[in-house]
Amino acid sequence: MDRIDESIYIKHMVCPRCITTVESILDELGLQTESVSLGEVKLKRQLSDVEFRSLSEMLEASGFEVLLSKEKRLINRIKSLILERIHYADILSPLKLSAQLAEALNRDYSYLSKVFSSVEAMTIERYSMLQRMERAKELLSYKELNVTEVAELLDFSSAAHFSAQFRRETGMSPSQFKKASRPPARRSLDSI
């Protein structure tokens, strides 16, 4: 199989620790990178078929998957951008999610939405909401922020809207979740 470009798209890269794991695999194989980010590795050169197979095998052994189809790569990139926005961004983007995705991927949002929904069996908005709820659970479990602060951080229009969405997803209010001695388990980001 001939590699067309130097970018490799990887499923299940959902956190900084995943990036570190992939970087160590690349180092072990002696592959030089331009960058490693959630869901994507940019190499300094094209890989031979043997190198690509070795990399794929090592990534799979660590729980990752190399994405070859254009649709799966696009969906992975959408998910990575949503993860970055919700879980890792220092500053909330002033753009709506739809505008941010369209701009970052240089595609019409309706196209992105259609492809995502056809493969994932959920909308981009639903995926984003599930990620926001997992982030909310994380923030609430730290007990450092109040409900209004969590709502603002996760870009809800109000604390009431956040509380209604949280109750719909978890079956309890954010305050109940925060006070629970054993709150419901959080889901891993790549299982959403």
N, C-alpha and C positions, 0 to 999 in steps of 0.2 A: 504494500500500500504506500503510495507516495504522499508525503505530507505536503499540503499546499502552502501553509504558512508556519510561522514559528509559535503561534499561540496554541496552547492545549487547554481544553476546558474540562474541568474536573467536578464531578458531582459529589456532594456530601462535605464540601469545604465550607464550614459554617461559622468558624470562630478563629481567633488569632492562634490558638493552639494547633488547629488544622493547618494553618499556613506554615507554622514551625515544622510540623511533621513532614509536609510536602517539601519544604526547603531541605530538610535533612536527607530525604530520599534523592533529591536532585544532586545534592553534594556528594552523596555516596556513589552516584553514577558518574560524577564528574561533569555534570551538565551546568553550563553557565546561563544565568537568567538575566533578563532585563528587569523583570518584576514578577512578584508572586502576590496575588490578591485573592480575595474570596472567589473561588470558582474558576480562576484563570491563572495560567503560567505563561509568561512571554519569555521565550528563549532567545539567545543571541544568534542561534543558527538552527537550521532545519535538522531534524534527527534522521538517522538512517532507520530502516525498518527494524533492525535488530535492537537499536537503542530504544525505539518507540515501544516495542514489545516488552523489553526489560522494564521500562518505566511503567507501562500499564500493569504489568504483573506485580511490581512492588507497590504501586498505589492500591491495587485491589487487595493485596495482602494486609494493607493498613485500613481497609474499609472505604476506600474511595473508588470512583469509577470514571474512566475517561469517556467523555461524550463525543461521539463522532457525527451524529446527524445534526443538521443545521437547526431543526426545530428544538431538539433537546439542548443544544448549546444556547439558543436564544432564551429558552425557559430558565436554564441555569443562570444565565446572566441577569434575567429579571429578578429571580430569587435572590441572587447575590446583592443586587442593588437595594432590594427591600431590606435584607438583613443589615446591610451597612447603614441604611437610613434609620432603622428602628433600634438596632442593638449597639452600633459602634460609632455613630456620628457624634462629634462633640457639640455641633450646632445643628439645630433643626433647619432643614432646607426651607427657604421661603416658597418654593414651588410646590404645587400640589403633586401628589405621587404620579398621577397620569402625565403631567408635564415633565416631571423629572425623568421618568422612564423614556418618554418619547424623545427628549433631548439627548439623554445619555446613549440611547441605542440608535438614534437617527432614523427612527421609524414612526409611522403614525400609530397613535395609541390604540385605535380600533383594531389595527392589524395585530399588535402585541396582545391585546386582550383576547382576540379570537384564537390565536395560536395557543396561548396559555390555557384557555378554557377547554380547547379541544383535546389537549394532551393530559392536563392535570385534573380534569373533571371538577374544577372549582374556578371561580373568577380570581383575577388579580386582587380585587378588593377583599375577597374572603380570605385569601392567603395573607394579605397584609394585616387584616384584622386578627387572625389567629396568631401571627407573630407579635402584634401589639399586645395581645392578651398574655402571651408568655413573658414578654418584657415587663408588663405590669405586675405579674406574679413575682417576678424576680425583684423588682423595685419595692413592692409591698412587703416581701419577706425580709428585706433589710431593715424595715421599720424606721428608716431615716426620713422618708418623705411622706407628707400627708396625701390624701386622695386628690385634692385639688392640684398639688404639685405634680403628681404622677399623670393626671389628666393633661396638664399643660405640656409636660415633657413629651408625651406621646401624641400630641397634636389633636386632642379631642376638643370639640367646640365648647364643652363645659364639663364640670365635674359630674353633673347629673347625667349627661349623655354617656360619659365614661362609665359611671356606675351602672347604668342600664345595660350597656354592652357587656360589662364584666359579669353581671348577674346572669345575663342570657347565656354566656359561654361557660361559666363555672358553677352556676346554681347558688352562688352566695354573693353578697355585696363585697366591695373592696374592704370595708371596715371589718366585716366578719372574717374575711380571709386573713387580714392583718392580725386579728386577735386570736385566730385559731392556733391551738398548741400544736396541731398536726395538720397543716394546710394540705390540700390535695397535691399530689405529685405534679411537678412541671414536666412538660413534654420536651424531648430533645428537639433542637431547632430543625434538624434535617428530617425528622419524622412528620413534620407538618406539610 
